[in-house]
Amino acid sequence: MHPIVALPYPAQTPINANPQLVLINVSDHHTRTRANTPAAAAAGGAGPSTVPPAGGLAVMGCLLGSQSGRTVDIRNSFEVRFTAGADGSIEPDITFLLKKQEQYKQVFKTLDVVGWYATGPAATDAHMACHRKISEVVESPVFLLLDPTVDHTRKDLPVVLYETELHLAPDTGAPGLVFVRAPYAIETSDAERIGVDQVARILPSGRATGSEQLSAQLVSLHSAIKMLLERLRLIAGALGRVEAGEAGAAYPHGLLRQVSSLINGLPACDTDAFNREYLTEYNDTLLTLYLAAMTRGTHTANEVVDKFNTAYDRAGRRGGRGI
């Protein structure tokens, strides 16, 4: 793993990222590569590549945007061919990169290559070597790393942006480049948010009917409740070990205070007021369902009556003309 410096002061390059085009492009690139590679064993770029020694699946590409002073604005991205060596090194196709840059420049004249992206859990020496090669054709590039590992407990985006700074090695004192985490802000417009929300509602079947959206919402709710249950079981198990006095079980004072505060904040469920309120809401729900069933039945009966009257009127008219 390549050393990463955490500075006590903000990095010098503020970065703005457009998630609708950059982050979705990177995740889509990784998903397509993983889905189209047999057994998820081959590393994928826009062209042929070899398998990394660890069997990991990596993708890479370039970031398009603009720079105004010290502020980098990332707006788009494109995939780049690369070759993964047997020692884990990454060799980007510089010729392909320059050709794609020229093609994008003809369409988007205000966008330049401002950096590159890759997927992986952490920055490595191979990423630094690749960063040096890209720096030969792109001045002061930024590096976007997307972690494709699924972590349901994570609250922030699995995205880290790096820039490089020259630091002295602590052991040898030789100067060298190191990755430094750069702060970034995600910008989006109302139209983009609405578009992404609509796309998120479409299921893998390609349809987005009301019943299927309700099913997807219920599945998401079930997953959230299941995760909550697992965490409650974890807390209950830890408290049970403390209560049983098992050897090695620490006495978590902070956890006990938080659990006590949480329990005290919950409403009492065995009081007469709670039972009355619960029964009232339960009966109201049953009454609503009963009225809805009656309404549907009445509507169906009205449709049958209308069809019968229409058919009877037509038969009467035909009989009258015959007479």
LUMGUBA-699465 format. One record per residue (C-alpha): x, y, z; residue in three letters. Coordinates in pm, whole numbers, plus 32768, in hexadecimal, padded with zeros to 4 digits. Layout:
XYZALA
...
% end
This chain:
800080008000MET
808381557FA2HIS
80B0824580C8PRO
7FA2834E80DCILE
7FE584918191VAL
7ECF852B8265ALA
7F20869A8276LEU
7EBC876D83A4PRO
7E4B887682ADTYR
7D65885C817DPRO
7DFB87F18033ALA
7E4F89057F43GLN
7D5F88997E2ETHR
7BE788AB7E74PRO
7B3087B97D8FILE
79C887C17D16ASN
793C867C7C8CALA
780086417BC2ASN
777E84EF7C3FPRO
768484B87B26GLN
779584987A20LEU
78D584407ADBVAL
787983607BFFLEU
776982AC7B3DILE
7854827E7A16ASN
796281E67AF2VAL
787280FC7BA6SER
77CF809A7A5BASP
7928805379C7HIS
797B7F6D7AEBHIS
78257EC17ADETHR
78387E7F7967ARG
799A7DF97984THR
793C7D147AA3ARG
77FF7C9879F6ALA
78A87C5978A7ASN
79DF7BB17930THR
79C27A38796CPRO
79D879E87ADFALA
7A3A7B557B1BALA
7BA37AEB7AEFALA
7C277BCA79DAALA
7C837D367A0BALA
7BBC7E137925GLY
7C087F50786EGLY
7B877FCE7724ALA
7C6B7ED1767FGLY
7D2C7D9276CCPRO
7DE57D6E7814SER
7E7C7C6178EATHR
7E117BDC7A3DVAL
7EA57C847B71PRO
7F5F7B977C58PRO
7E617BBC7D70ALA
7D437B687C88GLY
7CA77CBC7CC2GLY
7BCB7D687BC6LEU
7C367ECB7B6EALA
7BCC7FCF7A6FVAL
7C60811E7A1AMET
7C158250794BGLY
7C4B83C77934CYS
7B8E84E879D0LEU
7B1B860D78FELEU
7AE48766798AGLY
7B7888BF79AESER
7C5989747AA1GLN
7C2E8ADA7B12SER
7D4C8B4A7BEEGLY
7D728A3D7CF9ARG
7C1089B47CCETHR
7BDE887A7BF9VAL
7A81883C7B6DASP
7A4686D37AF7ILE
792686A97A00ARG
795285697937ASN
7A2E84387906SER
7A9483377803PHE
7B2D81DC7813GLU
7C9A819777C3VAL
7D49805C7751ARG
7E4B7FD1783FPHE
7F197E9C7880THR
7F467E0579DAALA
809A7D657A04GLY
80E57C267AC0ALA
81857CF47BD6ASP
80477DC27C03GLY
80C07EEC7B37SER
7FCD7FB17A60ILE
803B80207906GLU
7F47811A7869PRO
7F2F813A76F1ASP
7FAC829F76CBILE
7F6F82A17553THR
7E03823E7587PHE
7DE383457699LEU
7E63845E75BBLEU
7D8383F3749CLYS
7C4B83EF757ALYS
7CAE853F760CGLN
7CC685D474AFGLU
7B718546744FGLN
7AC985CF7588TYR
7B72871F7552LYS
7AC9873E73FFGLN
7970871C74A1VAL
79A887B175FCPHE
7A9A88CA75BDLYS
7A9A89457726THR
7AEC87F177C2LEU
7C4B876C77F3ASP
7CDA86357895VAL
7D0A86977A02VAL
7D5085407A97GLY
7D0283D07A8FTRP
7C3882D07B50TYR
7C5681667BBEALA
7BA380707CA0THR
7C347FC77DD1GLY
7C2A7FC47F4DPRO
7D5C80A37F7DALA
7E6F815A7EC1ALA
7F9F80827E77THR
80FB80AB7DE8ASP
807080387C98ALA
7F7F815E7C9CHIS
809F824C7CE5MET
816B81BC7BC4ALA
804181E37ADBCYS
800B83447B60HIS
8170839F7B02ARG
813D8320799FLYS
7FFB83E57976ILE
80AA85197A04SER
818F851178D5GLU
806C857577F2VAL
7F80861E78EEVAL
7FF9873679CCGLU
7FB287037B42SER
7EA385F87B1DPRO
7DB985967C37VAL
7D71842C7C8APHE
7C1083AE7CD6LEU
7BFD825B7D85LEU
7AAE81A67D9ELEU
7A9280877E94ASP
799D7F867E00PRO
79877EBE7F43THR
78227EB07FC7VAL
78107F32812BASP
76AC7F6081B0HIS
772B801682E4THR
77DB8124821CARG
772D8275821ELYS
7804833B812AASP
785A82FF7FBFLEU
797382017F83PRO
7A3583037EBDVAL
7B8483A47F12VAL
7C3384B17E47LEU
7DAC84D87E59TYR
7EAB85D07DE5GLU
802285A67DFDTHR
811F866E7EC3GLU
829786587EE3LEU
830085DA803AHIS
8442855B80D3LEU
844B83E88127ALA
846483BB82A2PRO
856582A18287ASP
864A8315816FTHR
85FD8487815AGLY
85DD84707FE0ALA
84CF85467F40PRO
83AC848E7EA0GLY
824084B37E3ELEU
813284427F30VAL
7FB7843C7F12PHE
7F0385447FE0VAL
7D8C85368011ARG
7CE286627F76ALA
7B9486EE7FEEPRO
7A7E86E17EEFTYR
7919875C7ED3ALA
780886B07E0BILE
773B879C7D38GLU
75F887457C89THR
74CD87F67BF4SER
735B87B97C33ASP
732C87217ADAALA
744586287B15GLU
73BC85C47C67ARG
726385867BD2ILE
72F884BD7AB3GLY
73CC83E17B95VAL
72A783A97C81ASP
71CF83387B5CGLN
72DE824C7AE0VAL
730481BE7C3FALA
7192816B7C44ARG
71AE80917B0CILE
71DE7F267B69LEU
72CA7E357AB6PRO
719D7DB979EFSER
71937F0D7944GLY
70397F6379C5ARG
6FD780607ACBALA
6E67801C7B14THR
6DC7807D7C5CGLY
6DB67F1B7CE5SER
6F227ED47C8FGLU
6F91801B7D2DGLN
6ECF7FBD7E65LEU
6F767E677E66SER
70CC7F087E46ALA
707A7FF77F64GLN
70077ED68040LEU
71457E147FF1VAL
72167F438052SER
714C7F698193LEU
717B7DF781E0HIS
72F47E1981B1SER
72FD7F44829DALA
72367E8C83A8ILE
73147D59837FLYS
744C7E2F83ADMET
73B27ED084E3LEU
73627D788571LEU
74C77D02853AGLU
75527E3185F0ARG
74607E028711LEU
74CA7C95872CARG
76357D038731LEU
75F37DF8884CILE
75227CF78909ALA
76387BF488E6GLY
773E7CE6896BALA
76637D458A93LEU
76197BD58AD6GLY
778C7B838AE8ARG
77C27CA48BD9VAL
769D7C388CB3GLU
77167ACE8CB7ALA
786F7B448D24GLY
79277A8D8C11GLU
7AA17A9D8C20ALA
7B2F7BA48B3DGLY
79E67C5D8B16ALA
7A2F7DCD8B51ALA
79387EA78C0DTYR
78D07FA68B03PRO
786280D08BD2HIS
782A81AA8AA1GLY
775980A089F2LEU
768980628B2ALEU
763F81D58B4CARG
75D381EA89DFGLN
74F580B48A02VAL
7459813D8B3ESER
7415828B8A97SER
737981DB896CLEU
729981018A45ILE
7229822B8B16ASN
71CE82E489D8GLY
70EB81CC895ALEU
6F7881E489A9PRO
6EEF80F18AABALA
6E387FD689F8CYS
6D7E7F3B8B1DASP
6CA5805F8B8DTHR
6B2F808C8B61ASP
6B6081CA8A95ALA
6C438116899FPHE
6B517FF1897FASN
6A2A80D9893EARG
6AEA819E8837GLU
6B6980608792TYR
6A0B7FC58783LEU
697B810886F8THR
6A7A811885DEGLU
6A4F7FA4859CTYR
68D37FC38582ASN
68F180F884A7ASP
69D8803983BCTHR
68EA7F1183AALEU
67C57FFD8369LEU
688580A88251THR
68D47F5981B0LEU
67677EED81D3TYR
66EA802E8132LEU
67E880078019ALA
67727EA27FD9ALA
66077F177FD3MET
666080307EE3THR
670E7F3F7DF6ARG
65E87E507E06GLY
64EF7F667DC1THR
65C07FE37C9EHIS
65CF7E857C08THR
64557E5B7C31ALA
641A7FAB7B85ASN
64F37F417A60GLU
642D7DFC7A3DVAL
62E37EBC7A46VAL
635C7FB47941ASP
63CB7E9E7859LYS
62807DE77888PHE
61B77F22783EASN
62867F697708THR
62597E087685ALA
60E27E0B76D5TYR
60A97F5B7629ASP
61597EE574ECARG
608D7DA374E6ALA
5F497E6D7512GLY
5FA37F5673F2ARG
5FED7E34730AARG
5E9F7D927368GLY
5DE47ED77325GLY
5E747EFE71CAARG
5E0F7D99717BGLY
5CA57DE271CDILE
% end
